[in-house]
Amino acid sequence: MIDSTVRHIPFSPPDISEAEIEEVIKTMKSGWITTGPRTKLFEKKIAEYIGVSKAVCLNSATAAMELTLRILGVGPGDEVITSAYTYTATASVIAHVGAKIVLVDTSPDTFEMDYAKVEDAITEKTKVIIPVDIAGRMCDYETLFGVVERKKGIYNAGNDIQSSFGRVIIMADAAHAFGAERNGLKCGQVADFTCFSFHAVKNLTTAEGGAVVWREKDAIDGEWLYKQFMLYSLHGQSKDALAKTQVGSWEYDIVYPAYKCNMTDIMAAIGLAQLKRYEQMLKRRKELIEKYESLLISSGIECMKHYSAESSSSGHLYLVRVPGINENERNQIVANMAERGVACNVHYKPLPMLTAYKKMGFNIADYPNAFEMYQNEITLPLHSMLSNEDIEYVIENLLKLTRSIVRVS
């Protein structure tokens, strides 16, 4: 017999309205479904939304990060620093280009890298740092830029584009943070390069997809940089399919054997409709986070803070920690929540705990703060289709389960 009192609350389904469906239908009927006019329009709208001159749309944030490293000339013999507390994509792109992965522990009781440890990790081989805007909250880039400025004396540029920076380059993994702000600047205006994800579970989705933007530098031609991303993302082909449709313009060249990770117009069509609704979606996420916070006051459960006078998160994930429980007890809570119809998650198992990174020689014992953050972390459902009653149901069950486990322990 089905318990009628059980709500079924998915973790993060895509918020798709009739507007997205209609835009996709129009695209299908247009006869142009791969990279074409809608992808170019989506790039333009993203750049306008963020307040930068250019955006490049690709098939994932992973592709955006990897192509950025390749265009910067990062490769064998180089080192790239990132957080031990992130999803594998942040670090795997470093391996893809042949550079050495350098993982840094988090600061105590935070999900951000320890910036003092970042400074200690920089060597003459360091070319890039990849901070992670976890859950949609921007990192402390002011501190991070201070770090790379202090270490610029040992920076060893390997090519002209690296020389134009004169210091270690900061490339943000902002997969979670599209629409976030800090100190009056939008995510995408702060780091040297910023990479976003539009995967199905993200706030703004194109089903699969991603984008990269960058801060303007006098020494780097933005048009040249945009063209590099176009070449790297489409086999090194000198003309994309849209350009080849012009009368008499069939001929093209292959500049170098590159990759295939372009965004399609079908994907961009979804994104264009989502972008029109995005501010309202962000507003709803903030309301839901505030509802969560109001219900967790005095509970003893620790909540990641998304909003302050200085910053506004994109509200992508709602991370909580339950003091006094261990990894197994946390996993039991997640399983019991699922029995009550609530899909929870964990963000993230630190990279040194995963087989691929163990094989590289990483040991979680060297990252005690990351493990402390992980072992009692639970990610609660957060998406723009949740109701206030859904939030109340989630917290009611979470509190019952955590109190039971803590009491038994």
C-alpha positions as CSV (number, residue, x, y, z in Angstrom):
1,M,0.0,0.0,0.0
2,I,1.4,3.4,-1.0
3,D,1.7,5.9,1.9
4,S,-0.2,9.0,0.8
5,T,1.6,11.1,3.3
6,V,5.0,10.6,1.5
7,R,6.0,13.4,-0.9
8,H,8.2,12.6,-3.8
9,I,10.8,15.3,-4.1
10,P,13.4,14.9,-6.8
11,F,16.9,16.4,-6.3
12,S,17.3,18.7,-9.3
13,P,15.1,18.2,-12.3
14,P,15.3,20.7,-15.2
15,D,12.9,23.6,-15.0
16,I,11.5,23.4,-18.6
17,S,8.5,25.6,-19.6
18,E,6.5,25.9,-22.8
19,A,8.9,28.7,-23.8
20,E,11.8,26.3,-24.1
21,I,9.7,23.7,-26.0
22,E,8.5,26.3,-28.4
23,E,12.0,27.6,-29.0
24,V,13.3,24.1,-29.8
25,I,10.4,23.5,-32.2
26,K,11.1,26.7,-34.0
27,T,14.8,25.6,-34.3
28,M,13.8,22.2,-35.6
29,K,11.6,23.8,-38.2
30,S,14.3,26.3,-39.2
31,G,16.4,23.6,-40.9
32,W,19.4,24.6,-38.8
33,I,20.0,22.4,-35.8
34,T,23.8,22.3,-35.3
35,T,26.0,25.3,-34.5
36,G,24.4,28.3,-36.2
37,P,22.5,31.5,-35.7
38,R,20.9,30.6,-32.4
39,T,24.3,29.5,-30.9
40,K,25.8,32.8,-31.9
41,L,22.8,34.7,-30.5
42,F,23.1,32.8,-27.2
43,E,26.8,33.7,-27.0
44,K,25.8,37.4,-27.5
45,K,23.1,37.2,-24.8
46,I,25.4,35.5,-22.3
47,A,28.1,38.2,-22.8
48,E,25.5,40.9,-22.4
49,Y,24.1,39.3,-19.2
50,I,27.5,39.0,-17.6
51,G,28.9,42.3,-18.9
52,V,31.8,41.1,-21.0
53,S,32.6,41.5,-24.7
54,K,32.6,37.9,-25.7
55,A,31.3,34.5,-24.8
56,V,32.0,31.1,-26.3
57,C,29.4,28.3,-26.1
58,L,30.6,24.7,-26.1
59,N,29.2,21.3,-25.3
60,S,30.2,21.3,-21.6
61,A,32.1,23.2,-18.9
62,T,34.7,20.5,-19.1
63,A,35.4,21.4,-22.7
64,A,35.5,25.0,-21.8
65,M,38.2,24.4,-19.1
66,E,40.2,22.0,-21.3
67,L,40.2,24.3,-24.3
68,T,41.2,27.3,-22.2
69,L,44.2,25.4,-20.9
70,R,45.2,24.3,-24.4
71,I,44.9,27.8,-25.8
72,L,47.0,29.1,-22.9
73,G,49.6,26.5,-23.9
74,V,49.5,24.5,-20.7
75,G,50.9,21.0,-21.1
76,P,53.6,18.5,-20.0
77,G,56.1,20.0,-17.5
78,D,53.5,22.5,-16.2
79,E,51.6,22.4,-12.9
80,V,48.0,23.5,-12.3
81,I,46.6,23.9,-8.8
82,T,43.0,23.2,-7.8
83,S,40.9,22.1,-4.9
84,A,40.8,18.6,-3.4
85,Y,37.1,19.3,-2.8
86,T,35.5,19.3,-6.2
87,Y,34.1,17.2,-9.0
88,T,36.5,15.2,-11.1
89,A,36.1,17.5,-14.2
90,T,38.0,20.3,-12.5
91,A,41.1,18.2,-12.2
92,S,40.7,15.8,-15.1
93,V,41.1,18.6,-17.7
94,I,44.6,19.1,-16.2
95,A,45.4,15.5,-16.8
96,H,44.0,15.8,-20.4
97,V,46.5,18.4,-21.4
98,G,49.4,16.5,-19.8
99,A,50.1,18.9,-16.9
100,K,50.6,17.9,-13.3
101,I,47.6,18.1,-11.0
102,V,48.4,19.9,-7.7
103,L,45.6,19.5,-5.1
104,V,45.1,21.8,-2.2
105,D,43.1,21.2,1.0
106,T,40.2,23.4,2.0
107,S,40.4,25.9,4.9
108,P,39.0,24.5,8.1
109,D,35.2,24.4,8.1
110,T,34.8,25.8,4.6
111,F,34.3,24.4,1.1
112,E,36.9,26.8,-0.4
113,M,40.6,26.1,-0.9
114,D,43.0,27.3,1.8
115,Y,44.5,30.3,0.1
116,A,47.7,30.2,2.3
117,K,48.2,26.6,1.1
118,V,47.6,27.7,-2.5
119,E,50.4,30.3,-2.1
120,D,52.7,27.6,-0.7
121,A,51.9,25.3,-3.6
122,I,52.9,27.7,-6.3
123,T,56.2,26.9,-8.0
124,E,58.1,28.1,-11.1
125,K,56.1,25.4,-13.0
126,T,52.7,26.7,-12.0
127,K,50.8,28.1,-14.9
128,V,47.1,28.2,-13.8
129,I,45.0,28.0,-10.6
130,I,41.4,26.7,-10.9
131,P,39.3,27.9,-8.0
132,V,35.8,26.3,-7.6
133,D,32.7,28.4,-7.0
134,I,31.0,25.5,-5.2
135,A,27.2,25.6,-4.9
136,G,27.1,28.9,-6.7
137,R,29.0,31.0,-4.2
138,M,32.0,32.9,-5.7
139,C,35.4,32.4,-4.1
140,D,37.5,35.1,-2.6
141,Y,39.1,36.2,-5.8
142,E,40.6,39.4,-4.2
143,T,42.7,37.2,-1.9
144,L,43.5,34.8,-4.7
145,F,44.8,37.6,-7.0
146,G,46.8,38.9,-4.1
147,V,48.4,35.5,-3.8
148,V,49.4,35.3,-7.5
149,E,50.7,38.9,-7.4
150,R,53.0,38.1,-4.5
151,K,54.3,35.0,-6.3
152,K,54.8,36.7,-9.7
153,G,58.6,36.9,-9.2
154,I,58.9,33.1,-9.7
155,Y,56.4,32.9,-12.6
156,N,58.0,31.3,-15.6
157,A,55.9,32.0,-18.8
158,G,56.2,29.4,-21.5
159,N,54.8,31.5,-24.4
160,D,53.6,34.9,-25.4
161,I,50.0,34.6,-24.1
162,Q,51.3,33.5,-20.7
163,S,53.8,36.3,-20.8
164,S,51.0,38.8,-21.3
165,F,49.6,37.9,-17.9
166,G,53.0,38.1,-16.1
167,R,51.7,35.9,-13.3
168,V,49.8,32.7,-12.7
169,I,46.5,32.7,-14.5
170,I,43.2,32.3,-12.7
171,M,40.6,30.2,-14.4
172,A,37.4,29.8,-12.5
173,D,35.4,26.6,-12.4
174,A,32.1,28.4,-12.2
175,A,30.0,25.4,-13.3
176,H,27.6,26.2,-10.5
177,A,27.8,30.0,-10.4
178,F,26.2,31.5,-13.5
179,G,24.5,34.6,-12.2
180,A,26.4,34.9,-8.9
181,E,27.8,38.2,-7.8
182,R,30.5,39.4,-5.4
183,N,31.5,43.0,-4.5
184,G,29.3,44.4,-7.3
185,L,30.8,42.2,-10.0
186,K,29.1,39.3,-11.8
187,C,30.7,35.9,-12.0
188,G,32.6,36.1,-15.3
189,Q,33.9,39.6,-14.7
190,V,36.5,38.7,-12.0
191,A,38.7,35.7,-12.9
192,D,40.9,35.8,-16.0
193,F,38.8,33.1,-17.5
194,T,35.5,31.8,-16.2
195,C,33.8,28.5,-17.3
196,F,30.1,27.8,-16.8
197,S,28.0,24.6,-17.1
198,F,24.6,24.4,-18.6
199,H,24.2,20.6,-17.8
200,A,20.7,19.3,-17.1
201,V,21.0,19.8,-13.3
202,K,22.3,23.3,-13.5
203,N,20.2,26.5,-12.8
204,L,20.2,27.4,-16.4
205,T,20.3,24.4,-18.7
206,T,20.8,23.6,-22.4
207,A,20.5,19.8,-21.6
208,E,24.3,19.6,-22.1
209,G,26.5,22.6,-22.6
210,G,28.8,25.2,-21.2
211,A,30.5,28.5,-21.9
212,V,33.7,30.4,-21.3
213,V,34.2,34.1,-20.9
214,W,37.2,36.2,-20.1
215,R,38.3,39.6,-18.8
216,E,39.7,41.9,-21.5
217,K,43.4,42.5,-21.6
218,D,45.1,45.1,-23.7
219,A,47.8,42.6,-24.7
220,I,45.3,40.0,-25.9
221,D,43.1,40.5,-28.9
222,G,39.6,39.3,-27.9
223,E,38.7,38.5,-31.5
224,W,41.8,36.4,-31.8
225,L,41.0,34.6,-28.6
226,Y,37.4,33.9,-29.7
227,K,38.7,32.5,-33.0
228,Q,41.0,30.2,-31.1
229,F,38.1,28.7,-29.3
230,M,36.2,28.3,-32.5
231,L,39.2,26.5,-34.1
232,Y,39.9,24.2,-31.1
233,S,36.2,23.3,-30.7
234,L,35.6,22.3,-34.4
235,H,38.5,20.2,-35.7
236,G,40.7,23.2,-36.3
237,Q,38.5,24.1,-39.3
238,S,38.9,27.6,-40.5
239,K,35.2,28.0,-41.3
240,D,32.2,26.7,-39.3
241,A,29.2,25.3,-41.0
242,L,27.3,28.6,-40.9
243,A,30.1,30.4,-42.7
244,K,30.4,27.7,-45.3
245,T,26.7,28.2,-46.3
246,Q,27.5,31.6,-47.8
247,V,27.5,31.7,-51.6
248,G,30.8,30.4,-53.0
249,S,32.2,29.8,-49.5
250,W,32.5,26.1,-49.3
251,E,36.2,25.9,-49.2
252,Y,38.0,25.7,-45.8
253,D,41.3,24.8,-44.3
254,I,42.3,22.7,-41.2
255,V,44.7,24.8,-39.3
256,Y,45.6,21.9,-36.8
257,P,44.0,18.6,-35.8
258,A,41.8,19.9,-33.0
259,Y,38.7,18.7,-31.2
260,K,34.9,18.5,-31.5
261,C,33.0,20.1,-28.7
262,N,30.7,22.8,-30.2
263,M,27.3,23.7,-29.0
264,T,24.3,23.1,-31.3
265,D,21.4,25.4,-32.1
266,I,19.0,23.0,-30.4
267,M,20.9,23.3,-27.2
268,A,21.2,27.1,-27.6
269,A,17.5,27.4,-28.2
270,I,16.8,25.9,-24.8
271,G,19.3,28.3,-23.3
272,L,17.8,31.4,-25.0
273,A,14.4,30.7,-23.5
274,Q,16.0,29.9,-20.1
275,L,17.9,33.1,-20.0
276,K,14.8,35.1,-20.5
277,R,13.4,33.5,-17.3
278,Y,16.6,33.3,-15.4
279,E,16.3,36.3,-13.0
280,Q,12.9,35.0,-11.8
281,M,14.4,31.5,-11.4
282,L,17.3,33.0,-9.3
283,K,14.8,34.9,-7.2
284,R,12.8,31.7,-6.5
285,R,16.0,29.9,-5.5
286,K,16.8,32.6,-3.0
287,E,13.3,32.4,-1.5
288,L,13.8,28.6,-1.1
289,I,17.2,29.0,0.5
290,E,15.8,31.5,3.0
291,K,13.0,29.1,3.8
292,Y,15.5,26.3,4.5
293,E,17.5,28.7,6.7
294,S,14.5,29.8,8.7
295,L,13.6,26.2,9.4
296,L,17.1,25.2,10.4
297,I,17.7,28.0,12.9
298,S,18.6,26.4,16.3
299,S,18.7,22.9,14.8
300,G,22.4,22.6,15.2
301,I,22.7,21.7,11.5
302,E,25.3,24.0,9.8
303,C,24.2,25.6,6.5
304,M,26.4,27.1,3.8
305,K,25.7,30.8,3.6
306,H,24.7,31.9,0.1
307,Y,23.9,35.6,0.6
308,S,25.6,38.5,2.4
309,A,26.1,42.3,2.0
310,E,29.1,41.6,-0.3
311,S,27.9,38.6,-2.3
312,S,24.9,36.9,-3.9
313,S,25.1,33.2,-4.8
314,S,23.4,31.6,-7.8
315,G,21.9,29.3,-5.2
316,H,22.8,26.2,-7.2
317,L,23.1,23.7,-4.3
318,Y,22.0,23.7,-0.7
319,L,24.8,22.1,1.3
320,V,24.3,21.3,5.0
321,R,26.5,19.6,7.6
322,V,25.4,17.6,10.6
323,P,27.9,17.9,13.4
324,G,28.6,14.8,15.4
325,I,28.0,12.2,12.7
326,N,30.4,10.2,10.6
327,E,30.4,9.1,7.0
328,N,28.4,5.9,7.5
329,E,25.8,7.7,9.6
330,R,25.5,10.4,6.9
331,N,25.0,7.8,4.2
332,Q,22.3,6.2,6.4
333,I,20.5,9.6,6.6
334,V,20.6,10.0,2.8
335,A,19.2,6.5,2.3
336,N,16.4,7.0,4.9
337,M,15.5,10.4,3.3
338,A,15.1,8.5,0.0
339,E,12.7,6.1,1.7
340,R,10.6,9.1,2.6
341,G,10.6,10.3,-1.0
342,V,13.4,12.9,-0.7
343,A,16.3,12.6,-3.1
344,C,19.4,14.0,-1.4
345,N,23.0,14.0,-2.6
346,V,26.6,14.6,-1.4
347,H,28.9,17.3,-2.8
348,Y,31.6,16.1,-3.0
349,K,33.6,13.1,-2.2
350,P,37.1,14.6,-2.2
351,L,39.2,13.7,-5.2
352,P,41.9,11.8,-3.1
353,M,39.3,9.3,-2.1
354,L,38.5,8.3,-5.7
355,T,40.3,5.4,-7.4
356,A,41.7,7.5,-10.3
357,Y,43.4,10.0,-8.0
358,K,44.6,7.4,-5.5
359,K,46.4,5.8,-8.5
360,M,48.1,9.2,-9.0
361,G,49.5,9.1,-5.5
362,F,47.0,11.3,-3.7
363,N,46.0,10.3,-0.1
364,I,43.0,11.7,1.7
365,A,45.1,11.8,4.9
366,D,46.9,14.8,3.4
367,Y,43.6,16.6,3.1
368,P,42.1,16.4,6.6
369,N,39.9,19.5,6.2
370,A,38.3,18.3,3.0
371,F,37.5,15.0,4.6
372,E,36.0,16.7,7.6
373,M,33.7,18.8,5.3
374,Y,32.7,15.7,3.4
375,Q,32.0,13.1,6.1
376,N,28.9,14.9,7.5
377,E,27.8,16.9,4.4
378,I,24.3,16.4,2.9
379,T,23.0,18.2,-0.2
380,L,19.3,18.9,0.0
381,P,16.9,19.3,-3.0
382,L,17.0,22.7,-4.5
383,H,15.4,23.7,-7.7
384,S,12.9,26.4,-8.8
385,M,9.9,24.1,-9.0
386,L,10.0,23.3,-5.2
387,S,7.1,24.6,-3.1
388,N,7.5,25.9,0.4
389,E,5.6,22.9,1.6
390,D,8.2,20.7,0.0
391,I,10.9,22.5,2.0
392,E,9.0,22.0,5.2
393,Y,8.6,18.3,4.4
394,V,12.4,17.9,3.7
395,I,13.4,19.6,6.9
396,E,10.8,17.8,9.1
397,N,12.2,14.5,7.9
398,L,15.9,15.6,8.1
399,L,15.5,16.7,11.7
400,K,13.8,13.5,12.7
401,L,16.5,11.4,11.2
402,T,19.4,13.4,12.5
403,R,18.1,13.6,16.0
404,S,17.6,9.9,16.0
405,I,21.1,9.1,14.8
406,V,22.8,11.7,17.1
407,R,20.8,10.4,20.1
408,V,21.7,6.7,19.3
409,S,25.4,7.7,18.8
